[in-house]
Amino acid sequence: AYSWWGDSTLEARFECGMCHMTVVQDQKKAESARLVVALAFGGEYHATREKEQGKLSVRDLRVFMRIHEVPEPLHLLEKAALSLEVTRTYANGAYSTKTVLASRAVDVVLTYQDMKRCYAIYRAFLREDDRAGFSKSKGVSYLSELLEKDDLAPSRQARARSLSITSQSTTGPTLAVPGTSELQVRLDVATLCLVNDCMGSTAPFATLTLKGASVDVTSHPDQSMAIAASVTLDVAFYNIMSSCFEPIMEPWTLKVTATETEGRAASALKVESLSRVEFNLSEMHLRGAVQTVEGWLQDTKTWGADPDAVNDKFWPYRLRNESGVPIFFWLGSTYEPSDATMCKDIASGGEEPFQFSNKRSLQARQRDMSLEFHTLSIRFEGVEDVLTHVPVDITGVHMLPLGDLRAVAEIHNDAGCKIIAVQSTFKLYNKTSNSLEAAVCDEEGDGQHLWMEEFAGDMHGCVPLQLAQSKYLQVRPAGGKHKLCAKIPVPTSPVTGESLFVRCGPADDAPEGTTSLHLRVRLDAKRPVGGHEENMRIVVSLHPALRIQNALPYPISTSLFAASPTGILGEQLAAAVTEEGAVEQLYCADLTTPLMLSVICKNFRK
């Protein structure tokens, strides 16, 4: 390497069985999260007057998290291997360098919780740095000065070129000048698997696979440079409904070349596609991606909050009790809750947030990734059987067996949070602006009502679970001024959109002048898709007799007045602003009562 080296030869070998580097979020807490980098490596170095060569082989490289909730390590990078070889050859007073970085396989598993924990560790480091002043210490300052001196390396190289490299001085070394440098990167296979564990479920989200990746960079002393890179990549999305990966982008080969001429006088860049790009997108892909990103965005707002603060916490699940009876639920699919399981009571119409413990499979590769679906168990008041295996991770409407009865679970995503509404198979919608009372019975005459409940305007509810098989339904306006309408037979066979009008006459003790009110009742009864389920889900919607549909391209203001037989306006009965294309449930009234409707187009001015 130097003129004074002579014929000496230097050989060195080193070996490290296993080395661990741990970054702790809070060293004062034994249960604090830890990011661990573990590696086993060895290498050798050989140098002569004409050549020096170094090789570093990392046999086992692992990156994992350790948290107190999970006994086993959570691997981010599981057992990757790579090699780095640097060869420097000396000839004619100049040296040429060749660097080769190669790896056969790199498998990375990254979860949302991993990113959240790493961010917490980073924030803890910043707080500790503000307290201890690590970034302003002498060691960091000295290292920064060294890095700044490296920026002056080209000037030192220029001075080295001006030296007489032909002179053989025995009193000091003569530095060789830089020659051609080559960098080669080879990666056979690399996989990045992103796991979605933000919204409660521990399921893969997507994978990115790189195959045959190669990068070649060649630079010359005249500042000319050539870069050539190629890779084949594909992207797959995990369909939670079918429990398998589906390709979003088929394997695509991309090649990039770039060159710079002597003195960087000119440059050229070429991007070439060696195969056709094919994308496969479905409604399930887009919906799953939107729901997942919404959950991530909602949870990222709590990253800087106190982890013990319940009010600021993002809850991945919320359970609503719309069954009509109080319920008691616990996590898991068991007939009785264990001592370590979270259990809660929810009154009828109540709601409770909850979450599952964060666990993750140890396997890093997508072909070994185990899918974990979470479930609930629910006990209904007055029902002997227990509802188990409520699939809280799969959105949609599910009819679940409960002995001779059936329960319905409506699961949807709201800003990244899974809303699980537990209902009976008999659901009522009040589409009017008035409060209504509904009652069910099993006898045709004036038999006793089994259940009666009041529903506010534009709200919904369910007939209690045990009474979902009732035969008749009756409704009336709340307040006691009207009688119940005639009994409405509950459908016993599938129907869709069957409508009928009912009349609620004034009660016997109603004030003078009370008029009858009319409602439109829409009946829907459907069996679950597939299977041989005989039980049906019944949905009854109560609509006003008068609705306003705005077909104009601008909002309108509508008002409804009572009118005398001579056409004189009386009391204003209802008013609403109807947006473009909207439908307003305006009024429940006796259709024989004279009414007058006024419409004002606000966009028109005199």
Secondary structure as UniProt FT lines:
FT   TURN            3..4
FT   TURN            6..7
FT   STRAND          10..24
FT   TURN            27..28
FT   TURN            30..31
FT   STRAND          34..47
FT   STRAND          51..67
FT   TURN            68..69
FT   STRAND          70..91
FT   TURN            92..93
FT   STRAND          94..111
FT   HELIX           112..132
FT   HELIX           134..136
FT   HELIX           138..150
FT   TURN            151..152
FT   HELIX           153..162
FT   TURN            165..166
FT   STRAND          177..196
FT   STRAND          202..219
FT   TURN            221..222
FT   STRAND          225..239
FT   TURN            240..243
FT   STRAND          244..260
FT   HELIX           262..264
FT   STRAND          267..273
FT   HELIX           283..300
FT   TURN            301..304
FT   TURN            307..308
FT   TURN            311..312
FT   STRAND          317..322
FT   STRAND          327..331
FT   TURN            339..340
FT   STRAND          343..346
FT   TURN            348..349
FT   STRAND          351..354
FT   HELIX           366..368
FT   STRAND          375..380
FT   TURN            381..382
FT   STRAND          386..391
FT   TURN            392..393
FT   STRAND          396..402
FT   TURN            403..404
FT   STRAND          405..414
FT   TURN            415..416
FT   STRAND          417..423
FT   STRAND          426..430
FT   STRAND          436..441
FT   STRAND          451..455
FT   TURN            457..458
FT   STRAND          459..462
FT   HELIX           465..467
FT   TURN            468..469
FT   STRAND          472..477
FT   TURN            478..479
FT   STRAND          488..489
FT   STRAND          495..504
FT   TURN            508..509
FT   TURN            512..513
FT   STRAND          517..526
FT   STRAND          537..544
FT   STRAND          546..549
FT   STRAND          556..563
FT   TURN            565..566
FT   STRAND          569..578
FT   TURN            580..581
FT   STRAND          583..587
FT   TURN            591..592
FT   STRAND          595..601
FT   TURN            602..603
//
